[in-house]
Amino acid sequence: MTVDARMSGNLASATGSITIDLGRVGANWKALAAKVRPAQCGAVVKANAYGLGADRIIPALARAGCSTFFIATPEEAETARKLAPNAEIYALDGLVGNSAAAFARQGVKPVLSTLDDVVAWSALCQSRSEKLPAALHIDTGLNRLGLPVRDVRRLAADPGLMAGMSLDLVMSHLASADNPRDPKNRDQLVAFETLSALFPNTRRSLAASDGLMLGAAYHFNLVRPGYAIYGGQASQIAPAPVKPAVTVAARILAVADVAPGETVGYSATWRAKRPSRIATIAAGYADGVPRTGSAPDGRPGGHVVIAGHVAPFVGRVSMDLVTVDITDLPNGAARPGEFATLIGEGLTVEDAGFAAGTIGYEILTRLGPRFTRLYIEDETR
């Protein structure tokens, strides 16, 4: 096992650290791939691999056996192609700006979600006399990106609109996969089966991280997990067969006594009701700790774990700092210079998201650049 510090300098002077276990990321992907076999398992690595570093995540997944990657933007496509020269790469946002020629040059497959994109890609293919592959995204009820039913049927009835291109994949996206009991999942499955049948002999993909846990009927030919690969568990009813791969910690800067009646933090929103000890920690909203995780007047907010003990936020989260109540911790448990856990054992990324009124996805992708990234290489799993 090796540990490699990257991105933000050295741990000795770091205010915080983000530890990414690349071996665990690879093991998570393998577990998901086994779960959906014989369907193929890809990996969503958009947004810099959910904020964890595409330059390290993509090669780790490729070593684990992943050969299909989903990104969002043209810039992400360029990065992914350099890191995985032989992989299938799909661009989820479709033809952004003048990206069509670049995608053709890079061998990246755009996910076409509008008739305009379909016409533009078809025109490019005909101008180059090349049958360039693309995916078709159909909307089955999410009402976000995706061709509406009328346009899907129009394409099926008039194949000339897709002249010159090679239709490689038909896909859609579930709206409520985190809740297996929601009947919308079944409604979307039926809609997808009906509409995708208009394009026979074309591979199909419906499920992402939570959708693949809904059962084999949702797997089709290809699944697209993202959050689960990094250890996320958005569904508490049907947890994925993965383990956490990310730990976040920040340094304790100071410990101080606060008398009853004194306030802590901006706008004096938290007032001590008893003699209290407050630890100030070097993490704030500039580092990805949401201000909505504040506990301004005694209501539950965010937490940290110090020496195995949970300590709640008090007062407001500020740009660089968060204050926590360590009054009930054993004497000496919190010492300046040591680290408090923001995400890790005893405090999942889902816990952090719930405390801030958001989701773990947002917590991961908002982790700031000031913390040192530590990458653990362990391919024995």
N, C-alpha and C positions, 0 to 999 in steps of 0.2 A: 504494500500500500504506500502511495506517495501523496504528499500534500503540496499543492502549488498555490502560492499567493499571487493574485493578479489584480489588476485594474486600479487599486487605490492605495498603492504603497504597502508599507510593511506593518504587520500586526502589532509590533511593539509600540508604535505611535498611533495606532488606529483608534478612532472613537467607537467603532463598531465593526462587526464582521458578519458576512453572509457566507455560510459554508454549504457548498453544493456537493453532494455525494454522487459523482458521475457513475460509479459502479451501481448504486441504487437506482439511478435513472435508467440505466440499461436493463437492470433486473426487472424494474417495473414494466418497461416496454415488453420484455420477454413474457412476463406473466399475462399481460393483456393479449399478446399475440397468441399464446396458448389458449386463452379463454375463448377466442373467437374463431380459432381454426375450424374449418378450412378457409374461412375468409381471410383476406390479407389485412395486416395491421400497419397503418401508416403512423405518422406523428405530426402534430401541429406544433410548429416552432416559430410562429409569428411573434411580433413584439419582442424581438431579441430573446426568443425562447422563454417567453413569459417573464422577461426581466432577468433571467439567470445567466445569459451569455450564450448566444447562438454559436460563437466561435468554439466553445467547448462542448455544448450540448449536442450539436449536430454530428460532430465526429464520434462522440460517445455512443449515440444512437446507431450510427452507421456500423460501428464495431459490434454492437449488439445484434445486428442483422437487419435493421430498418433500411428500406430502400425507397420509401415514398414519403415525401415531406410536403406539408402545406404551409405556405407563408401568406402574407396579405398584400404587401406593397412591392413595387418594382425594385426598390433598394434592397428589401429583404430577399427578393428573388436572386439578385446579383450575388449577395453574400452566400446564400444557400448553394448556389451553383458552384462557387469557388470551393466551398467546404465539402460538397458531395458531388463530384464531377460526373458520376455515373448514375445518380439517383433520378427518380421521377419527382418533379417539383411542380406543384399546382399553386397558382396565384389566386387566392380567394377573392380579392377585390376586383378581379377582372382587368379590363383594359383601362388603366388609369393614365390620363394624359396621352403621351405619345409612346406608351410602353409596348405596343404591339410588335414593332420591329425588333426591339430589344429582347422580348420574350422569344420571338422566332429565332434570333441569333443564339440565345442561351439555351434553347431547347426547353423552355419553361412553358407549361400548359396553363393558359388562362382559364379561370372559371367564369363562364359567360352568364351574366344574370339579367341582361337586357337585350331587346331586339337590336338596338344600336350596336352593342358589342358583337353580337352574332354577325351582323352585316359587315362590320369593320374587319373582323377576323376572316370572314369568307373572302372579302375583297383582297386582303393581304395574301391569302393562300393562292388566289387566282392570279394575282399579279406576279407571284414568284413561281407559279406552276408547281407548287409543293402542297401536299396534303398534310398540313400541320395539325397536330392533335390539340384538342381543347375539351374542356368539361362543360356541361350544361347544368346550371343551377336552377331548379324549379321550386317555386314557393308552394308549400303544402299547408300553410297556416301560421307561419311565424310573421309574415308580412313585414319583412325587412328586405334584404337582397333576395332576388330570385324571380324568375319569370312567372307571371300570373297564368292561370289556367288557360285563358283565351290565347295567350301568346305561345304557350306550349303546344296547344292544338293547332295553331297556325303553322308552326315549324314542322309539325308532323305531317300536316296536309300539303305543305309546299316545301319539299326538300331542297328546292333551288335556293332558298334563303341560306342554306348551309353549304352551298356548292363549293367544292374545292377543299373543304376542311375534313379532318378525320375526327369524328365524335368518339372520344376516348372514355368518357365517364358521364353518367347522369347522377346528380346528387341533390339532396335537400338537407334541411336541418330541423331538428326537433325543438319545440318551444318549451316543453315541460318535462324533459327527460330526468330532471332531478327529483321528480315526484312520480314514481312508478304507478301510483294509483290514479293519476290524472287521466281521464278518458281521452284527452286531446292526443295523447301518444298514439293510441289505437286509430283515431281519426286520421292523423297524419300518415301513419303506416299504410292505411287503406288508400289514401289519396296518392301516396308515392308509388305504391304498387300499380295503381291504375294509370297514372300519367307516365311513369317510366316505361311501361309496357308499350307505349307508342314508339319507342326507340329500341326495337328488338336487337338482341345480340350485342348490347352495349353494357359495359360494367356499371354497377350501381352502388351508391354509398349514401347511407342515411344517418348512421349513428356516430356520435363523438364519445367523449368520456363516459357520460352517464347513460346515453342511449345504448351503448354496447352491453350494459348490464340488464337491459330489458328483455333479453333473450335472443335466441338464434334468428327469430323472424326479422329482427332489426339489423342483422349483420350484413346481409346481401353479399357483395363481393369484396368490399373494402370498408374498414372502420377508420375513424379519424380522431383518436384520443389526443388530448393536449394536457389539460390540467391533471389528469390522473397519472400521466407519465412522471410528473414532478412530485407525486405523492399526495395530490389533492383528493378530497372526498366530498364532493358537492352533495351527493345523495347519502343521507344517513339511514335510509331504508334498505338500500341495496348497495353496500359499500363495494368498491372495486378491490381486486386482489393486489393492492399496491401498499407500499410503506413510505413514510415521509422521507424526502430526499434533501430537505432544506432546513437549516438552522440559522436563526438570526439572533445576534447578541449585541449589546451595547454596554459601554463602560460606565460604571458608577463614578461620578465626578466628586460628589460631596454627600455627607450625611450631617444633618443638623437637627437640633431640638426646636420644637415649636410649642409655645405655651397655649393653653386653652384661650380661645377668642382670637388668636392670630390667624391671618389668612395666608394662603399659598397661591401663587400664580397670578396671571393677568386678570384684571377686573375684580380681584378679590372674591372670586365666586365660590371658593371652598374655605370654610372656617373650621378650625380645630375645636372639637367638643371635649377633648381631654389632652393631657400632656402627650405629645406625639413626636415621633422621629420620622423625618422625611429624607428620602434619598433622591438626589437629583441625578438623572441618567442622560447620557449624551446621545439622545435620539429625539427627533421631532418630526414635524410634517415635511420638512425638507428631505428627510430620510425615508419617508413613506409611512410614518406613523400617523394615521388620519387624525385630524383635529376633532373629528366627530367621536373619537374614542375618549375624549375628556370626561371627567366626572366632576362637574362644577359644583354640585350642591348635595353630594352624598349619594346620588343615583349611581347604579353600577356603570362602570366604564371599562377601559382596558386594564390589563394586568401584565406583570412580568413575573418571572420565576427567578428567585435568588437563592442559591444553595439549596434547591429543592423545595423552597417555600414560596407560596403565591403572595404577591404584594400588589394591591390595587392602585391604579392611577388616582391622584387627587389633583384638583385644580385643572387648568386648561393645558392641553398639549400645545407647546409653542414651536417655533421654527426649528430649534436645535435641541430642545430639552423637554423632558417629561419628568414629573415629580411623582413619587410613589410613597405610600404609607407603609413603613416597615416597623411600626410600633409593636406589632404582635410577633415579629420574627425574633428568634433567639439572639441574645447579645452577641455581637461580632459576626453575625451571619452576612451582613452587608458592609463591605469595606471599600472605601475609595480606591479606584484602580482595578478592581475586579469587575467581572462582567455579569450583567443581568440578561436572562433569556427573554427575547420578545416572541420568537417562534422556535419551538423545539419540544423536547420532552416535557410533558405536563402542560403544554400550551400550543395547540395546533394552529395552523394557518386559518382554519375555519373558526376557531375560538376568537382569534384576533379580528377576523372579519365581522363576526356576529357582534362583538363588543363595540365596533365602530359603526354598526348599522349598515354594513356592506357585505361583500362576499370575499372568500379567499382569493379568487382570481385577481381582484383589484389589489389586494394586499401584496401579492407576489409581483405584479407588473409595476407597482409604484415604488418598489424598493429603490432607494436613491443611490447615486454613484459614490457617495463619500465613504461608505463602509467598504472595507477590504473584502474582496471575494477570495475565498479559499476553496480550491477544487480538490476533492479527494479522488484519487485514481485507484480503483480496486476492481479488477475484472475477474475476480475469483468467484463471484456469485453466479 
